[in-house]
């Protein structure tokens, strides 16, 4: 099995799946507390609809990419890296935003969901549809992020699908352990570890996006070296000088470099622009993430003078 495709997809699907499982578990707990278990079927239907919607998005994207490759077979050297850049950039933005948003909202998430459920239960005619919409959107949102990450490599493999399935299964088991079997799990530590892994994976995706951008611009320049030359460097097209080359000592396609590439974003060839983008990602996104883990307490009002 291709670990470079399976492991990152597993990590992302597991984290996103646990977030969706928490929403589902909180809603079911609210219904049980209100003795409205008859509405549970709407929750389960929402889960199924969200999963089906995610699969349909993946199928539609895959079909569209295949048709594009068939229509323009002579431009594959340009289309494939450009598509990787597009999907990679969108995945970086969405995964980073959701990581920061969920970290900030974690403390109030349960209260907000409970408030939404209580509001939905006040209207018996629309309660089912309201719960269905809440769950479907939650599952579809997490599934869409996973689908985007899978398609950061246009040639999405069976290994990536297997990693996504394993992550989804793991998330379901964690959800059952929490809400059905009463197993205590330190969710704060779980999400902190998964958040760090997600940052490492997305950081590696930043490096890959610039590599694909360089490949696309180089391929475009080859079409007409006189008028379409977009390259500024001899060692690469737009990435600048080579910072390091460890392919002889620690190749990224062999163990243990394969694991380091998969989970830590390691590359045996790294150029200056890639390094700057990687450092910038950690300074901006990583810095905001670690600050959100330990937010500053609200400032106390100064005592009024008598």
VOPAGU-2260 file (C-alpha; in pm, 1 decimal, decimal comma):
REM VOPAGU-2260
SITE   aa  ch    i         X         Y         Z
SITE  UNK   A    0       0,0       0,0       0,0
SITE  UNK   A    1     118,7     350,8     -82,3
SITE  UNK   A    2     169,5     503,7     264,2
SITE  UNK   A    3     224,6     852,0     122,5
SITE  UNK   A    4    -137,8     849,6       4,7
SITE  UNK   A    5    -299,1     643,1     281,0
SITE  UNK   A    6    -154,4     791,0     602,2
SITE  UNK   A    7    -229,5    1161,9     545,9
SITE  UNK   A    8    -580,0    1080,1     425,8
SITE  UNK   A    9    -631,5     858,9     731,2
SITE  UNK   A   10    -519,7    1134,4     970,1
SITE  UNK   A   11    -739,9    1399,1     808,7
SITE  UNK   A   12   -1045,3    1172,7     778,1
SITE  UNK   A   13   -1005,6    1058,5    1138,6
SITE  UNK   A   14    -989,5    1413,4    1271,5
SITE  UNK   A   15   -1270,6    1547,4    1055,5
SITE  UNK   A   16   -1478,4    1236,5    1126,3
SITE  UNK   A   17   -1441,4    1273,0    1502,3
SITE  UNK   A   18   -1558,4    1635,0    1476,7
SITE  UNK   A   19   -1869,7    1518,6    1290,7
SITE  UNK   A   20   -1918,4    1232,4    1539,2
SITE  UNK   A   21   -1912,0    1480,5    1826,9
SITE  UNK   A   22   -2189,8    1684,5    1665,2
SITE  UNK   A   23   -2395,8    1370,2    1609,2
SITE  UNK   A   24   -2336,4    1248,3    1965,9
SITE  UNK   A   25   -2429,8    1581,6    2121,3
SITE  UNK   A   26   -2752,1    1598,0    1919,2
SITE  UNK   A   27   -2849,3    1241,0    2014,5
SITE  UNK   A   28   -2774,9    1316,2    2380,1
SITE  UNK   A   29   -2996,5    1626,6    2363,2
SITE  UNK   A   30   -3280,3    1423,8    2212,6
SITE  UNK   A   31   -3245,2    1158,7    2481,4
SITE  UNK   A   32   -3250,4    1424,4    2753,6
SITE  UNK   A   33   -3563,9    1576,8    2602,9
SITE  UNK   A   34   -3716,5    1228,9    2557,7
SITE  UNK   A   35   -3755,1    1288,2    2184,8
SITE  UNK   A   36   -3573,8     974,3    2063,8
SITE  UNK   A   37   -3834,7     939,8    1789,5
SITE  UNK   A   38   -3637,3    1207,9    1603,9
SITE  UNK   A   39   -3317,5    1001,1    1607,6
SITE  UNK   A   40   -3395,9     870,7    1260,3
SITE  UNK   A   41   -3360,2    1223,2    1121,7
SITE  UNK   A   42   -3011,0    1238,6    1270,9
SITE  UNK   A   43   -2913,9     907,2    1110,9
SITE  UNK   A   44   -3063,2    1016,2     779,4
SITE  UNK   A   45   -2852,7    1333,3     800,4
SITE  UNK   A   46   -2537,8    1125,8     851,7
SITE  UNK   A   47   -2619,4     906,7     551,4
SITE  UNK   A   48   -2704,4    1207,7     334,0
SITE  UNK   A   49   -2379,2    1382,3     428,8
SITE  UNK   A   50   -2172,8    1073,7     347,6
SITE  UNK   A   51   -2354,5    1016,7      17,6
SITE  UNK   A   52   -2309,4    1382,7     -72,7
SITE  UNK   A   53   -1935,2    1363,2      -2,6
SITE  UNK   A   54   -1901,9    1051,9    -219,9
SITE  UNK   A   55   -2099,6    1217,7    -499,6
SITE  UNK   A   56   -1870,5    1520,5    -487,8
SITE  UNK   A   57   -1570,2    1290,8    -514,8
SITE  UNK   A   58   -1723,2    1097,8    -805,8
SITE  UNK   A   59   -1813,3    1420,7    -986,8
SITE  UNK   A   60   -1462,5    1559,8    -945,9
SITE  UNK   A   61   -1304,3    1233,2   -1056,3
SITE  UNK   A   62   -1528,9    1209,9   -1362,2
SITE  UNK   A   63   -1459,5    1571,3   -1453,6
SITE  UNK   A   64   -1085,1    1521,7   -1428,3
SITE  UNK   A   65   -1096,1    1210,6   -1646,9
SITE  UNK   A   66   -1294,6    1390,7   -1914,2
SITE  UNK   A   67   -1055,3    1684,6   -1904,2
SITE  UNK   A   68    -758,8    1454,5   -1951,5
SITE  UNK   A   69    -929,7    1283,0   -2246,5
SITE  UNK   A   70   -1023,1    1610,4   -2415,6
SITE  UNK   A   71    -673,4    1760,4   -2385,2
SITE  UNK   A   72    -433,1    1464,4   -2393,1
SITE  UNK   A   73    -148,7    1671,5   -2539,4
SITE  UNK   A   74    -150,8    1916,8   -2249,2
SITE  UNK   A   75    -125,1    1664,9   -1965,4
SITE  UNK   A   76     213,7    1796,9   -1857,8
SITE  UNK   A   77      47,6    2134,7   -1792,6
SITE  UNK   A   78    -303,9    2036,2   -1680,0
SITE  UNK   A   79    -204,4    1783,7   -1413,9
SITE  UNK   A   80      28,7    2010,1   -1213,3
SITE  UNK   A   81    -210,0    2305,4   -1251,9
SITE  UNK   A   82    -496,7    2097,4   -1114,3
SITE  UNK   A   83    -273,0    1983,2    -829,4
SITE  UNK   A   84    -198,0    2349,3    -754,7
SITE  UNK   A   85    -569,7    2438,3    -761,6
SITE  UNK   A   86    -687,2    2154,8    -537,7
SITE  UNK   A   87    -383,8    2190,6    -312,9
SITE  UNK   A   88    -435,5    2563,9    -259,3
SITE  UNK   A   89    -806,1    2521,4    -181,5
SITE  UNK   A   90    -729,8    2230,5      55,4
SITE  UNK   A   91    -464,3    2436,6     237,4
SITE  UNK   A   92    -705,0    2727,2     286,7
SITE  UNK   A   93    -999,5    2514,1     398,8
SITE  UNK   A   94    -805,8    2279,2     627,1
SITE  UNK   A   95    -616,9    2567,2     789,6
SITE  UNK   A   96    -933,2    2771,9     837,1
SITE  UNK   A   97   -1128,8    2479,6     982,2
SITE  UNK   A   98    -842,4    2390,1    1217,1
SITE  UNK   A   99    -827,9    2742,8    1356,1
SITE  UNK   A  100   -1206,4    2781,1    1365,5
SITE  UNK   A  101   -1267,8    2453,5    1546,2
SITE  UNK   A  102    -993,7    2528,0    1798,6
SITE  UNK   A  103   -1155,3    2862,6    1882,4
SITE  UNK   A  104   -1509,5    2721,0    1889,6
SITE  UNK   A  105   -1430,5    2403,5    2085,2
SITE  UNK   A  106   -1514,5    2559,3    2422,9
SITE  UNK   A  107   -1859,1    2677,7    2314,2
SITE  UNK   A  108   -1942,0    2409,6    2055,0
SITE  UNK   A  109   -2153,6    2193,4    2286,5
SITE  UNK   A  110   -2358,1    2487,5    2412,2
SITE  UNK   A  111   -2421,3    2617,2    2060,5
SITE  UNK   A  112   -2536,3    2277,0    1933,8
SITE  UNK   A  113   -2760,3    2223,9    2235,1
SITE  UNK   A  114   -2914,4    2567,3    2180,0
SITE  UNK   A  115   -2976,6    2485,8    1812,5
SITE  UNK   A  116   -3140,2    2154,0    1901,5
SITE  UNK   A  117   -3361,3    2313,3    2167,0
SITE  UNK   A  118   -3475,1    2575,9    1917,8
SITE  UNK   A  119   -3550,5    2304,9    1660,5
SITE  UNK   A  120   -3757,8    2102,8    1908,6
SITE  UNK   A  121   -3990,1    2395,4    1973,2
SITE  UNK   A  122   -4156,2    2343,8    1634,9
SITE  UNK   A  123   -4281,3    1987,0    1602,3
SITE  UNK   A  124   -4354,7    2021,7    1231,1
SITE  UNK   A  125   -4004,1    2123,4    1126,3
SITE  UNK   A  126   -3796,1    1966,6    1406,5
SITE  UNK   A  127   -3700,1    1663,3    1199,8
SITE  UNK   A  128   -3588,5    1864,4     898,1
SITE  UNK   A  129   -3395,1    2106,8    1117,9
SITE  UNK   A  130   -3201,8    1821,0    1280,4
SITE  UNK   A  131   -3148,9    1657,2     941,9
SITE  UNK   A  132   -3003,7    1981,2     799,5
SITE  UNK   A  133   -2776,8    2035,0    1100,0
SITE  UNK   A  134   -2625,3    1686,5    1080,4
SITE  UNK   A  135   -2609,9    1669,3     699,9
SITE  UNK   A  136   -2421,7    2000,1     676,5
SITE  UNK   A  137   -2179,7    1898,3     954,4
SITE  UNK   A  138   -2096,5    1564,1     788,7
SITE  UNK   A  139   -2087,2    1709,0     435,9
SITE  UNK   A  140   -1850,4    1987,8     545,5
SITE  UNK   A  141   -1600,8    1743,4     694,5
SITE  UNK   A  142   -1638,0    1506,8     399,1
SITE  UNK   A  143   -1582,1    1784,9     146,8
SITE  UNK   A  144   -1253,4    1880,1     312,6
SITE  UNK   A  145   -1137,0    1518,5     293,5
SITE  UNK   A  146   -1237,1    1491,7     -72,6
SITE  UNK   A  147   -1044,0    1808,2    -153,3
SITE  UNK   A  148    -732,9    1672,3      14,5
SITE  UNK   A  149    -759,6    1342,2    -173,1
SITE  UNK   A  150    -775,3    1531,7    -502,3
SITE  UNK   A  151    -462,0    1735,3    -425,1
SITE  UNK   A  152    -307,6    1449,3    -619,2
SITE  UNK   A  153    -505,2    1422,4    -942,0
SITE  UNK   A  154    -422,6    1052,6    -966,0
SITE  UNK   A  155    -605,9     966,1    -643,2
SITE  UNK   A  156    -516,5     605,2    -568,2
SITE  UNK   A  157    -689,6     313,9    -400,6
SITE  UNK   A  158    -450,5     365,6    -108,5
SITE  UNK   A  159    -595,7     712,7     -46,4
SITE  UNK   A  160    -946,2     567,0     -54,0
SITE  UNK   A  161    -839,2     295,8     191,0
SITE  UNK   A  162    -691,0     558,5     422,3
SITE  UNK   A  163   -1014,4     758,3     409,0
SITE  UNK   A  164   -1221,7     448,2     487,0
SITE  UNK   A  165    -996,0     354,5     779,8
SITE  UNK   A  166   -1015,8     709,2     917,2
SITE  UNK   A  167   -1394,0     710,1     885,5
SITE  UNK   A  168   -1415,6     374,8    1062,9
SITE  UNK   A  169   -1187,3     500,0    1339,9
SITE  UNK   A  170   -1400,3     811,7    1385,4
SITE  UNK   A  171   -1716,3     600,7    1406,9
SITE  UNK   A  172   -1556,7     377,5    1671,7
SITE  UNK   A  173   -1447,6     680,1    1875,1
SITE  UNK   A  174   -1799,7     820,9    1852,8
SITE  UNK   A  175   -1949,6     492,2    1971,8
SITE  UNK   A  176   -1692,9     468,1    2251,6
SITE  UNK   A  177   -1783,6     815,7    2375,4
SITE  UNK   A  178   -2160,2     817,6    2347,9
SITE  UNK   A  179   -2267,0     451,6    2348,8
SITE  UNK   A  180   -2010,1     261,9    2555,5
SITE  UNK   A  181   -1925,4     540,1    2799,7
SITE  UNK   A  182   -1548,4     522,2    2738,8
SITE  UNK   A  183   -1364,4     830,8    2859,9
SITE  UNK   A  184   -1128,1     983,2    2604,0
SITE  UNK   A  185    -927,8    1299,8    2657,1
SITE  UNK   A  186   -1062,7    1483,0    2354,6
SITE  UNK   A  187    -854,9    1792,0    2426,4
SITE  UNK   A  188    -529,3    1597,6    2396,3
SITE  UNK   A  189    -664,2    1403,2    2097,6
SITE  UNK   A  190    -743,8    1717,2    1901,4
SITE  UNK   A  191    -414,5    1880,9    2000,3
SITE  UNK   A  192    -215,9    1582,6    1867,3
SITE  UNK   A  193    -431,0    1557,4    1554,9
SITE  UNK   A  194    -404,5    1933,6    1505,6
SITE  UNK   A  195     -24,7    1914,0    1513,5
SITE  UNK   A  196     -25,8    1624,6    1264,3
SITE  UNK   A  197    -263,7    1820,2    1043,3
SITE  UNK   A  198     -32,6    2122,8    1049,0
SITE  UNK   A  199     261,8    1902,5     947,8
SITE  UNK   A  200      63,9    1742,7     664,8
SITE  UNK   A  201     -68,6    2075,4     534,5
SITE  UNK   A  202     283,0    2221,4     562,4
SITE  UNK   A  203     403,6    1942,4     335,1
SITE  UNK   A  204     114,5    2022,0     103,1
SITE  UNK   A  205     239,1    2382,6      81,5
SITE  UNK   A  206     575,5    2251,3     -39,3
SITE  UNK   A  207     404,3    2024,7    -294,3
SITE  UNK   A  208     186,2    2306,7    -428,5
SITE  UNK   A  209     491,6    2516,5    -511,4
SITE  UNK   A  210     660,3    2214,1    -669,5
SITE  UNK   A  211     357,6    2159,4    -894,2
SITE  UNK   A  212     342,1    2529,8    -976,4
SITE  UNK   A  213     706,0    2517,5   -1080,5
SITE  UNK   A  214     638,6    2209,7   -1297,5
SITE  UNK   A  215     336,3    2373,7   -1462,8
SITE  UNK   A  216     524,1    2694,7   -1545,1
SITE  UNK   A  217     817,9    2494,5   -1677,6
SITE  UNK   A  218     584,6    2294,3   -1903,5
SITE  UNK   A  219     418,9    2612,9   -2031,0
SITE  UNK   A  220     759,1    2761,2   -2106,5
SITE  UNK   A  221     845,3    2455,6   -2315,8
SITE  UNK   A  222     555,8    2529,7   -2550,5
SITE  UNK   A  223     728,7    2840,8   -2681,4
SITE  UNK   A  224    1069,8    2921,0   -2537,3
SITE  UNK   A  225    1071,1    3260,1   -2710,3
SITE  UNK   A  226     747,8    3419,8   -2586,5
SITE  UNK   A  227     631,8    3193,7   -2299,2
SITE  UNK   A  228     951,5    3160,1   -2099,8
SITE  UNK   A  229     832,6    3199,5   -1738,4
SITE  UNK   A  230    1140,7    3059,8   -1570,5
SITE  UNK   A  231    1383,2    3274,7   -1374,4
SITE  UNK   A  232    1628,5    3015,1   -1245,6
SITE  UNK   A  233    1857,4    2753,3   -1392,0
SITE  UNK   A  234    1814,0    2494,3   -1115,0
SITE  UNK   A  235    1433,7    2533,8   -1111,6
SITE  UNK   A  236    1175,4    2742,8   -1290,0
SITE  UNK   A  237    1055,0    2983,6   -1020,4
SITE  UNK   A  238    1166,1    2818,4    -696,4
SITE  UNK   A  239    1510,9    2970,5    -682,5
SITE  UNK   A  240    1830,8    2791,4    -577,7
SITE  UNK   A  241    1838,2    2444,1    -425,4
SITE  UNK   A  242    1865,1    2469,2     -46,7
SITE  UNK   A  243    1948,4    2106,6      20,6
SITE  UNK   A  244    1967,1    1770,8    -151,2
SITE  UNK   A  245    1951,2    1468,9      81,3
SITE  UNK   A  246    1833,6    1220,5    -181,1
SITE  UNK   A  247    2152,9    1016,9    -149,1
SITE  UNK   A  248    2134,4     980,7     231,2
SITE  UNK   A  249    1760,5     998,0     305,0
SITE  UNK   A  250    1548,7     956,9     -11,3
SITE  UNK   A  251    1184,2    1052,2      31,7
SITE  UNK   A  252    1059,2     747,9    -160,0
SITE  UNK   A  253    1224,1     495,2      71,8
SITE  UNK   A  254    1182,4     414,2     440,4
SITE  UNK   A  255    1227,4     608,0     672,4
SITE  UNK   A  256    1217,9     909,8     439,2
SITE  UNK   A  257     879,4     790,4     315,7
SITE  UNK   A  258     730,7     819,8     666,3
SITE  UNK   A  259     896,3    1157,2     723,2
SITE  UNK   A  260     750,5    1285,2     396,6
SITE  UNK   A  261     406,3    1150,5     479,1
SITE  UNK   A  262     373,2    1286,5     832,4
SITE  UNK   A  263     629,3    1566,7     859,4
SITE  UNK   A  264     635,9    1717,0     512,7
SITE  UNK   A  265     999,1    1615,6     455,6
SITE  UNK   A  266    1144,4    1651,3     103,8
SITE  UNK   A  267    1486,6    1531,4     -11,7
SITE  UNK   A  268    1498,9    1825,7    -255,5
SITE  UNK   A  269    1396,9    2166,3    -122,1
SITE  UNK   A  270    1428,1    2499,5    -297,5
SITE  UNK   A  271    1444,0    2847,2    -148,8
SITE  UNK   A  272    1086,3    2952,3    -231,7
SITE  UNK   A  273     950,9    2625,7     -92,4
SITE  UNK   A  274    1144,3    2677,3     230,0
SITE  UNK   A  275    1019,6    3036,3     266,2
SITE  UNK   A  276     659,7    2927,8     201,1
SITE  UNK   A  277     689,6    2646,0     456,8
SITE  UNK   A  278     832,8    2874,7     722,6
SITE  UNK   A  279     569,0    3138,4     642,8
SITE  UNK   A  280     290,8    2881,4     681,0
SITE  UNK   A  281     415,8    2780,2    1025,2
SITE  UNK   A  282     458,8    3141,0    1134,4
SITE  UNK   A  283     109,0    3244,7    1025,6
SITE  UNK   A  284    -114,7    2938,6    1061,0
SITE  UNK   A  285      95,0    2746,6    1312,2
SITE  UNK   A  286     147,6    3055,4    1526,9
SITE  UNK   A  287    -225,4    3132,6    1538,9
SITE  UNK   A  288    -305,5    2769,3    1617,5
SITE  UNK   A  289     -68,4    2745,9    1914,7
SITE  UNK   A  290    -188,3    3081,6    2048,0
SITE  UNK   A  291    -548,3    2962,4    2027,4
SITE  UNK   A  292    -463,9    2659,9    2245,6
SITE  UNK   A  293    -384,1    2890,7    2537,9
SITE  UNK   A  294    -593,9    3203,4    2488,9
SITE  UNK   A  295    -518,2    3501,2    2708,0
SITE  UNK   A  296    -765,6    3549,2    2993,0
SITE  UNK   A  297    -997,5    3848,1    2955,0
SITE  UNK   A  298    -856,9    4163,3    3103,9
SITE  UNK   A  299   -1004,2    4258,4    3439,3
SITE  UNK   A  300   -1171,9    4592,3    3460,2
SITE  UNK   A  301    -985,9    4845,3    3667,5
SITE  UNK   A  302   -1158,5    4922,1    3999,7
SITE  UNK   A  303   -1346,4    5246,2    3993,3
SITE  UNK   A  304   -1219,1    5524,0    4210,1
SITE  UNK   A  305   -1439,8    5630,5    4498,7
